[in-house]
C-alpha cells in the first residue's frame, strides 16, 4: 500500500511495518481539540449525534482540553482523512479541530 508523505501517511506506514491487520475491524479514536474549554453544548451535541458517546478531557498540566469519539470499522486512510476534515469543518465555529487519531495495535497472529 502507498500513502501520501504526510503525518497520517507516516502512521499508516508504521502500522504496515508492524503487520497491523488492516483487514480487521478496529476501534479508532479521534480527538477534537478546542481553543476554549469547555466546548459549547452545541458542539458536544453534534459530535454525539454523529458519532455516539463522547468522552471529554479537560485541560491539564499545560495541555488543552479535548473530546474523544470512536469509530468502529476497518482502518483506511480515506476514513481518517474524511472524518478529520468533516469534524474539523463542523467544529470550526466552536474553536475545535480534529487533527489526531489513534488505534491500538494488536499482536500479529
Order of alpha helices (4+ residues) and beta strands (2+ residues): alpha-beta-alpha-beta-beta-alpha-beta
